[in-house]
Amino acid sequence: MNSRDELQRAYLDTTFVAFALDSEIRIRVGQQNTALNDLLRKHGASTWAFITAYNPGSVLLDSSENEQRQKQLESDLRACGYVLILGAGEPGTNDSPAERSVLVLGMERGEAEGFGRKYEQNAIIFGTEKGFPELLWIQ
């Protein structure tokens, strides 16, 4: 994908899935999510971010390199004390594989953007309780 318009379409067509203990929480940009709001309340959080370390700058890496990057991201987030819910970004097209990701509870916007930059992502998904999930451009 070369243009920002193509990337935006891809992000908007993606379903961001968090694998909660008893269900999947399926997040879409611009759509409120009751299950996500319930999860935030359960953990006493009002903000969240959905982040991956896969395929920096939308450049496809091999699976072992992506996994190594993702494990480092999750380790960095845990070291900061965040509650993590493992997940995946499921593209709207069948030609792209899902990207392992993480839903981070209680993360503020600026810090989420910082992790997005550190892991060289074009964008991340961010939201607040009762708000609409937003696509935040990093690069």
N, C-alpha and C positions, 0 to 999 in steps of 0.2 A: 504494500500500500504506500502510495507516494504522497497524495495530497491530504491536506487536513480535512477536507470535505469527506474523502473516502474513509479516513480514520474516524471521523465523527459518526458517520453512518454505521460503521462497524461497532463502535461503542454503544450507540443507541439501539442496535439490533441484538446486543448481548444481554443475556440474563445472568446476573451475578447471584450465585447460589451459595448460601451459608448452610453448612450441615450441623444444625443444632441437635441437641440430644434426642429429641423426640420428633423432629420434623426437618424438612428443608425450608429455608426461608429464601424465597425467590424475589430478587430485587431488580427493578428496572428503573433507569433514569427517568425522572419526572413523574413517577407513580408512588403515591403514599403506600405504606405497607404496615398493616395492623400487627402482624406477627413480629416484625422488626421492632415496632414501638413497644410491644409487650416485652420483648427480650431486653430492650434498653431499660425499661422500668425494673425488671427483675434484677438487673445488675446495678441499679442506681446510676445509670449513665444517661446523658442527654445528647451525646454526639457519637458519631461512628465514622469509620473509613473502610473502604474495601480496596485492598492493595495486593499487587503481585510483584514478584521480582522477575517473572518470566519475560523473555524476549525484549530486552531493553531497546527502547527506540523503535519498537515494532520490527526488529531484526530477529528472525528466527534463529534460535540457538538449539543445539542438540539437547536431548532430554536430560542427560546427566549434568550438563552445565546449568540448565534451568533448575533442576532439583537442588543443586548445590547453592545456587543464588537464593532460592526460596527458603531453604533451611536457614541460611544466614539471616534473611529478613525476619523470619519467625523468632530466631534467637535474639536478634536486636530488639524486637518488640517485647518479648518476654522479659528481657533485662530491664526494660523501662517500666515493667509492672502492669502491662496491659492485659486485659482479658481478650483472648483470641478464639475465634470460631473458624475452623478450617472451612475452605470453600473452593469454588472454581468459577471462572468466567466462561460461560457456555455461549459461544458465538451463534449468531442467528443463521449462519450458513454452515453447510456440512463440510466444506473444504478446509476449515480451520479446526485444529484440536482445542479442547478446553484448556484453559490455563489455571493451574493450581494457584489459589489466592487465599487471602485471609480477611475476615471481617474483624476489625479492631474496635472494641467498645471503649468509649470514653476518650477518644483521641480528638484533640482540637484541630481545626482546619490548618493552621500554620504548621503544626508538627506533621500532619498527614502529608502536606505538600513537601515538607522536608524529606520524609521517607520516600516519596515519589521521586524526588530529585536524586537522592542518594542511590536509588536503584534504577535510575535512568529511564523512568517511565514517561510516556507521552502525556498520560492523564491518569487520574485516580477517580474513584467515586466517593463522595462525601455526603453526609447528611446529619440532620438533627432530629430529635424526637418530634414527631408530628409534622416534620417538614418533608419536602420532596427531595429524593436523592438527586444530587448534582454531579455533573461531569466537570471536573476541575482540570484544566490544561496545565501541565507542568512545564513542558518544553516549548 
